[in-house]
Amino acid sequence: MPSEVAADLPEQRIVEAAVRLPRHCAVTGWAGLRWQGGYWFTGSRRGVPLLIQSQDIRPQPGIELSAERMNLRDIEWVDGLPVTVAVRSATFEARYAGSVRRAVEILDMAAYSDLVSTNEVAAYVDHLSGWTGAPLFREAAVLMEENAWSPAEVRTRLVWELDAGLPRLLCNTPIFDRQGRHVATPDLLDAEAGVAVEYDGAVHLEGGQRRRDRERGESYRAHEIEVVTVLAGDFASPSRLVSRFQRARARGRRQPELERSWTLERPEWWIPTHSVDLRRALSPAQRAKVLGYRLEVA
């Protein structure tokens, strides 16, 4: 691998910053999450956050220093580097996110890689009285979901819930027909109204994915599920997206559950993976089988 490429890898930047750490200090924030397997945390255009207890390190390019108080129990060694435990790293990153929406995205993506659960985040809130960003973090923790699959899904969900003021959505919840066959797993679902919300990113332009999208759309229509498709450019005009969401929900069938041709009841053969605890409990073989679609740090 060319040296200039290696130098740009998040892991290389983290290692180079961590070697400067004095004793009882640690990597934290996005870098701590990345080092522990957080796929979505790359620190683009960011320095590596280091939690320190002294002034032994001078400020320098590529490093962000924090002298927040720290319990040594919050430090663990992972693959040769001292990092703050995942919930502390996620908490740090979310508190300094600058907005509630960005903080929710951070928490959801930490959960994506099974680094933190909603219960772990909620328990950590009690330790943050008086800390910088604590009110923002508390608000974000209430909005956190454990089964979002991408930052774009999180942004889409928050436009629906916060801007449009519509009911909370289900994230990547599988839909089955009455014979127990899998129909589809929408990015987001309003089960009450029968509305699926799908985010189409660049990957959806590929031939195989476009075919699967078409087949999934046919499945939705066969079961009278209203579908809204969101593209990256739609976020530039949230008010238009809000109107589309509201119109879609108004068109939803709102059928009584027993009258629908579809159900959220999982058949016995389905292996549920909708929570961090469930995913952590999977065997390696099960994980390879049912979570092969997931993006993970190599």
C-alpha positions in Angstrom: 0.0 0.0 0.0 1.5 3.4 -1.0 2.6 5.4 2.1 0.4 8.4 1.2 -2.7 6.1 1.1 -1.8 4.5 4.4 -1.3 7.9 6.1 -4.8 8.8 5.2 -6.4 5.7 6.7 -8.3 6.5 10.0 -6.5 3.6 11.7 -3.1 5.0 10.8 -4.0 8.5 12.0 -5.2 7.0 15.3 -2.1 5.0 15.9 0.2 8.0 15.1 -1.8 10.2 17.6 -2.0 7.5 20.3 1.8 7.0 20.5 1.9 10.5 22.0 -0.3 9.6 24.9 1.0 9.8 28.5 0.0 7.2 31.0 -3.7 7.0 32.0 -4.8 8.9 28.9 -6.8 7.5 26.0 -8.1 7.9 22.5 -11.8 8.9 22.5 -14.7 10.2 20.4 -14.9 9.1 16.8 -11.4 7.6 16.9 -12.2 5.5 19.9 -15.3 4.2 18.1 -13.4 3.5 14.9 -10.7 1.6 16.7 -13.3 -0.6 18.3 -15.0 -1.4 15.0 -17.3 1.6 14.3 -17.6 1.4 10.5 -19.2 4.9 10.0 -16.6 6.8 12.0 -13.8 8.0 9.7 -13.0 11.4 11.2 -13.0 13.0 7.8 -11.3 16.5 8.2 -11.1 15.9 11.9 -8.3 15.5 14.3 -7.9 12.5 16.6 -9.6 13.2 20.0 -7.3 12.4 22.9 -8.5 12.5 26.5 -5.6 13.7 28.7 -5.0 14.5 32.3 -2.0 16.8 32.1 -0.4 19.3 29.8 2.3 16.9 28.6 1.0 17.0 25.1 1.1 20.2 23.1 -1.6 21.1 20.6 -0.6 20.0 17.1 -2.2 19.4 13.7 -4.2 16.2 13.5 -4.9 16.0 17.2 -7.8 17.3 19.4 -7.0 17.5 23.1 -9.6 17.3 25.9 -8.9 17.6 29.6 -12.4 16.5 30.7 -12.5 14.6 34.0 -12.1 10.9 33.6 -12.6 7.7 35.5 -9.8 5.3 34.9 -12.4 2.6 34.6 -13.5 4.3 31.4 -10.2 3.2 29.7 -9.5 -0.1 28.2 -6.8 -1.5 25.9 -7.9 -2.6 22.5 -5.4 -4.0 20.0 -2.5 -2.3 21.7 -4.0 1.1 22.2 -5.7 2.8 25.2 -9.2 3.9 24.3 -12.2 5.1 26.3 -15.0 2.5 26.5 -17.4 2.7 23.6 -20.2 4.4 25.5 -17.8 7.1 26.8 -16.5 7.6 23.2 -20.0 7.8 21.8 -21.0 10.2 24.6 -18.1 12.4 23.9 -18.7 12.5 20.2 -22.4 13.2 20.6 -22.0 15.9 23.2 -19.8 17.9 20.9 -21.9 17.2 17.8 -23.3 20.7 17.5 -26.8 19.6 16.8 -29.3 17.1 18.2 -29.7 15.5 14.7 -26.0 14.9 14.3 -25.8 13.5 17.9 -28.6 11.1 17.1 -26.7 10.0 13.9 -23.6 9.4 16.0 -25.5 7.2 18.6 -27.4 5.3 15.9 -24.2 4.5 14.0 -22.4 3.4 17.2 -25.3 1.1 17.7 -25.0 -0.1 14.1 -21.6 -1.6 14.9 -23.0 -3.0 18.2 -20.7 -0.7 20.2 -23.5 0.8 22.4 -27.1 0.0 23.1 -29.9 2.4 24.1 -29.9 1.0 27.6 -26.2 1.6 27.9 -26.5 5.2 26.6 -29.5 5.9 28.9 -27.5 4.6 32.0 -24.6 6.8 31.1 -26.7 9.9 31.0 -26.8 9.8 34.9 -23.0 10.5 34.9 -23.2 13.7 32.9 -24.7 16.3 35.1 -23.0 19.6 34.4 -20.9 18.3 31.5 -20.5 20.2 28.3 -23.2 19.2 25.8 -25.2 17.1 28.3 -28.6 18.6 27.5 -28.0 18.0 23.8 -26.9 14.4 24.5 -30.0 13.7 26.7 -32.3 14.9 23.9 -30.5 12.8 21.3 -30.5 9.7 23.6 -34.4 9.7 23.6 -34.4 9.7 19.7 -31.7 7.0 19.4 -32.5 3.8 17.5 -30.5 0.6 17.4 -31.4 -0.7 14.0 -30.6 2.1 11.6 -28.3 1.0 8.7 -26.8 4.3 7.5 -26.5 8.0 8.4 -28.8 8.9 5.5 -31.6 6.7 7.0 -31.2 8.6 10.3 -31.5 12.0 8.6 -34.6 10.8 6.7 -36.2 9.5 9.9 -35.6 12.7 11.7 -37.2 14.8 8.9 -40.2 12.6 9.2 -40.4 12.7 13.0 -39.1 16.2 13.9 -39.9 18.3 10.9 -43.1 16.7 9.7 -44.2 15.9 13.3 -45.3 12.4 12.2 -45.3 9.2 14.4 -42.0 7.4 15.2 -40.9 5.1 12.5 -39.7 1.5 12.7 -36.1 1.0 11.4 -35.4 -1.9 9.0 -38.3 -4.0 10.3 -39.0 -7.1 8.1 -42.5 -7.5 6.5 -44.0 -10.9 5.9 -47.0 -12.2 4.1 -49.6 -14.3 5.9 -47.8 -17.5 4.8 -44.7 -16.4 6.6 -42.7 -15.4 3.5 -40.5 -12.4 3.6 -41.9 -9.5 1.5 -39.4 -6.8 2.1 -37.4 -4.9 4.8 -38.0 -1.2 4.3 -35.5 1.3 5.6 -38.3 2.9 7.6 -41.9 1.9 8.2 -45.0 3.6 9.5 -46.9 0.4 10.3 -50.1 2.1 11.4 -50.5 4.0 8.1 -48.9 1.3 5.9 -46.2 3.6 4.5 -42.6 2.5 3.7 -39.9 5.1 3.4 -36.8 4.1 1.3 -33.6 6.0 1.0 -31.9 5.4 -2.4 -28.2 6.3 -2.3 -25.5 5.8 -5.0 -25.5 2.0 -4.5 -29.1 1.9 -5.8 -27.8 3.0 -9.2 -26.0 -0.3 -9.7 -27.7 -2.9 -12.0 -28.3 -5.6 -9.5 -29.6 -3.3 -6.8 -31.9 -1.5 -9.3 -33.5 -4.8 -10.2 -34.0 -5.7 -6.5 -35.5 -2.2 -5.9 -37.9 -2.8 -8.7 -38.9 -6.2 -7.4 -39.3 -4.8 -3.9 -41.6 -2.0 -5.3 -43.7 -4.6 -6.9 -44.0 -6.5 -3.6 -45.1 -3.3 -1.8 -47.8 -2.6 -4.4 -49.0 -6.2 -4.2 -49.6 -5.7 -0.5 -51.0 -2.1 -0.8 -48.1 -0.5 1.0 -47.5 3.1 0.1 -43.9 3.9 -0.7 -41.9 7.1 -0.5 -38.4 7.2 -2.0 -35.9 9.7 -0.7 -32.7 10.8 -2.6 -29.7 12.6 -1.3 -30.7 15.9 -3.0 -34.1 15.9 -1.1 -32.4 17.0 2.1 -31.7 20.4 0.4 -35.4 21.2 0.7 -36.7 19.7 3.9 -40.1 21.5 3.5 -40.7 19.7 0.3 -39.8 16.4 1.8 -42.1 17.1 4.7 -45.0 17.7 2.3 -44.2 14.5 0.5 -44.2 12.6 3.8 -47.5 14.1 4.9 -49.1 13.3 1.6 -47.9 9.8 1.6 -49.2 9.2 5.1 -52.5 10.6 4.0 -52.6 8.1 1.2 -51.8 5.2 3.4 -54.4 2.5 3.7 -54.6 2.3 7.5 -56.1 -1.2 7.3 -56.9 -3.0 10.5 -54.0 -5.4 11.2 -56.0 -8.5 10.7 -57.3 -7.3 7.3 -53.8 -6.7 5.9 -52.2 -9.1 3.6 -48.9 -8.4 5.4 -47.7 -8.7 9.0 -44.8 -7.9 11.2 -45.1 -11.1 13.1 -41.9 -13.0 12.5 -42.1 -16.7 11.4 -40.1 -19.2 13.5 -37.4 -19.6 10.9 -36.5 -15.9 11.0 -33.5 -14.9 13.1 -34.2 -11.5 14.6 -31.4 -8.9 14.6 -33.2 -5.7 15.4 -31.4 -4.9 18.6 -27.8 -4.6 19.7 -28.3 -7.3 22.3 -29.7 -9.7 19.7 -26.8 -9.1 17.4 -24.2 -9.5 20.1 -25.7 -12.8 21.0 -25.3 -14.3 17.5 -22.7 -17.0 16.9 -20.0 -16.2 14.3 -21.8 -18.5 11.8 -25.2 -16.9 12.4 -23.6 -13.4 12.1 -22.1 -14.4 8.8 -25.4 -15.7 7.6 -27.8 -13.0 8.6 -25.6 -9.9 8.8 -23.5 -10.4 5.7 -25.1 -7.3 4.2 -23.5 -5.1 6.9 -20.5 -2.8 6.3 -17.8 -3.5 8.8 -14.3 -2.3 9.4 -11.9 -4.9 7.9 
